[in-house]
Amino acid sequence: MKKRDIILIASILAIAIALFLIVELTKEEGAGVTVKVDGVKIAEYSLSANGTYPLNGGTNILVIENGKAYLTDANCPDKLCVHQGKISMTGETITCLPNKLTVTVFGTEQSVDLVS
C-alpha cells in the first residue's frame, strides 16, 4: 500500500464514522407506531400506552411496553420480525415479509416534503 492509499482509506473511514454519529445522535424518541399490511395503513398506536395488539388477523402480535414496540409472535417460518427487537426511535421499522406487515415509529413533528 502506498501513502495515498492509506490516506484515502482513512478519509473514507472518517467520513463514514462522522455520518454514522450524525444519524445516531439526531434520532429522536418516537410518539407512536404505524402498522401497515401490504402497504395499507391499518392501525396507529401510541408508544406511551402499554398494550398487546393482534395484527393481520392474529398472524402477528405487537406489544408496546415502556415506550418500545416489538413483535412477540408471528406465524411466518423464520420469525425474523420477532428477532428484530424493540423499536422506539423515529424511523425505525420492524418488517415481516411473509405477512407483508411493517411497524414503523413516527415522531411528534409532521415531516414536510419540499419540491423545488
C-alpha positions in Angstrom: 0.0 0.0 0.0 1.1 3.5 -0.8 0.8 6.5 1.3 -2.1 7.9 -0.8 -4.0 4.6 -0.5 -3.8 4.8 3.3 -4.9 8.5 3.3 -7.9 7.6 1.0 -8.9 4.7 3.2 -8.6 6.8 6.4 -10.6 9.6 4.8 -13.4 7.3 3.8 -13.5 5.7 7.2 -13.5 9.1 8.9 -16.4 10.3 6.8 -18.4 7.1 7.4 -17.9 7.4 11.2 -19.0 11.0 11.1 -22.1 10.2 9.1 -22.9 7.3 11.4 -22.6 9.6 14.5 -24.7 12.3 13.0 -27.5 9.9 12.2 -27.3 8.2 15.6 -27.2 11.5 17.6 -30.0 13.2 15.7 -32.5 10.3 16.3 -35.5 11.3 18.5 -37.8 9.3 20.6 -41.0 8.3 18.7 -44.5 9.2 19.6 -46.2 6.1 18.2 -46.2 3.4 15.6 -47.9 3.0 12.3 -48.9 -0.5 11.2 -49.2 -1.3 7.5 -50.2 -4.5 5.8 -49.4 -4.8 2.1 -48.7 -1.0 2.1 -52.1 0.0 3.5 -52.2 1.6 6.9 -54.4 -0.5 9.2 -53.6 0.9 12.7 -51.7 3.5 14.7 -50.8 3.1 18.3 -49.2 5.5 20.8 -45.9 4.4 22.4 -47.0 6.0 25.7 -49.8 3.4 26.3 -48.8 -0.2 27.1 -50.8 -2.8 25.3 -50.8 -6.0 23.3 -52.4 -6.0 19.8 -53.1 -8.9 17.4 -52.3 -7.7 13.9 -53.1 -9.0 10.4 -55.9 -11.4 11.6 -53.7 -12.5 14.6 -50.7 -13.6 12.4 -48.5 -11.2 14.4 -48.7 -10.0 18.0 -47.5 -6.4 18.6 -46.5 -5.4 22.2 -46.0 -1.8 23.3 -44.3 -1.6 26.7 -42.3 1.2 28.4 -42.2 3.3 25.2 -40.9 0.5 23.0 -42.7 -1.6 20.4 -41.8 -5.2 19.4 -43.4 -8.3 17.9 -43.7 -11.3 20.3 -45.2 -13.8 17.9 -45.6 -14.4 14.2 -46.8 -17.3 12.1 -44.0 -16.9 9.5 -41.5 -19.7 9.3 -38.3 -17.8 10.1 -39.7 -15.4 12.7 -37.1 -12.7 11.7 -39.6 -10.0 12.6 -39.8 -11.3 16.2 -36.0 -11.3 16.4 -35.6 -7.7 15.2 -36.0 -6.5 18.7 -37.6 -3.4 20.3 -38.0 -0.1 18.4 -38.6 3.3 19.8 -36.7 5.9 17.7 -38.3 7.8 14.8 -37.9 6.0 11.6 -37.2 2.5 13.0 -39.1 -0.3 11.4 -40.0 -3.9 12.0 -40.8 -5.8 8.8 -42.5 -9.2 8.4 -42.1 -10.0 4.7 -44.2 -13.2 4.6 -47.2 -11.4 6.1 -46.5 -8.1 4.3 -46.5 -6.3 7.6 -44.5 -3.2 8.7 -44.4 -1.4 12.0 -42.8 2.0 11.8 -42.1 4.5 14.5 -43.2 8.1 13.9 -42.3 11.2 15.7 -44.3 14.1 17.1 -43.5 16.5 14.3 -45.0 16.0 10.9 -42.4 15.9 8.2 -42.8 18.2 5.2 -41.8 17.1 1.7 -40.4 20.0 -0.3 -40.4 20.0 -4.0 -38.4 22.6 -5.9 
